[in-house]
């Protein structure tokens, strides 16, 4: 089941894709009165109603709407995994400011964003200074319930949905500060969407193609089950003495092929278009604009 937020005729709606994925059923037409998809996280009493609605024709044709980010603000903390694909860990190990080798334990860091960018929205960022903007396609997990000290066998039950994000990063800031928070948190650089795909409709752990392209050139190409630390392992490890909350977003890592992994590096320029996709989960197509 794919939940979404979209605009049609200058109005914003929340909806669920029909089974054929040709149209969207508006939540308001189903009597589901919520202000945000984030309000659905938790016990989710509307599941049967949404499931039945998916077999209808829908209210708005997919081709006639503008998809927005599922939510415009984070619904919880954003927790990222660094170097969680082996080939990516190897491609960056010789770069300045990077610890060498494949990690022995998950690397966690935070990301603070001013807002979430839509799947087709222009990314406006100041590239005139030292900013070296890079792309990172990632599968993200939306946590569905409070969870602490999870076992790996309990991990699946803690997940509400999956989505696609581009963890756009200022590599110059990473080098300058010798840590990741600042470079990961510049304004207007966190595209997401266009869907939240409910976890109970996805195999666990998900095995899906994950790719990114810059101006049509394939850069990243992997599968989401090639993680060094699997999703069950991540959620079990992270939740030890650390309470996960409904709405927390866990970014599972990016495959090899990021711009800084090339020799010389391939930073993004104004006018570039980055396309990210995860099979069956979603897509992002964002143009970069220097402001």
Secondary structure as UniProt FT lines:
FT   STRAND          2..8
FT   TURN            9..10
FT   STRAND          11..17
FT   TURN            19..20
FT   STRAND          23..26
FT   HELIX           27..30
FT   HELIX           37..40
FT   TURN            45..46
FT   HELIX           47..53
FT   TURN            54..55
FT   STRAND          60..61
FT   HELIX           62..64
FT   STRAND          66..68
FT   STRAND          78..82
FT   HELIX           86..92
FT   TURN            93..94
FT   TURN            96..97
FT   STRAND          107..110
FT   TURN            119..120
FT   STRAND          123..125
FT   STRAND          133..134
FT   STRAND          137..143
FT   HELIX           152..154
FT   HELIX           156..158
FT   STRAND          159..167
FT   STRAND          169..170
FT   HELIX           171..177
FT   HELIX           181..184
FT   TURN            187..188
FT   STRAND          190..192
FT   STRAND          195..198
FT   HELIX           199..201
FT   STRAND          209..214
FT   TURN            215..216
FT   STRAND          217..223
FT   TURN            224..225
FT   HELIX           231..238
FT   TURN            239..241
FT   TURN            246..247
FT   STRAND          249..251
FT   HELIX           259..261
FT   TURN            270..271
FT   STRAND          273..278
FT   TURN            279..281
FT   STRAND          282..290
//
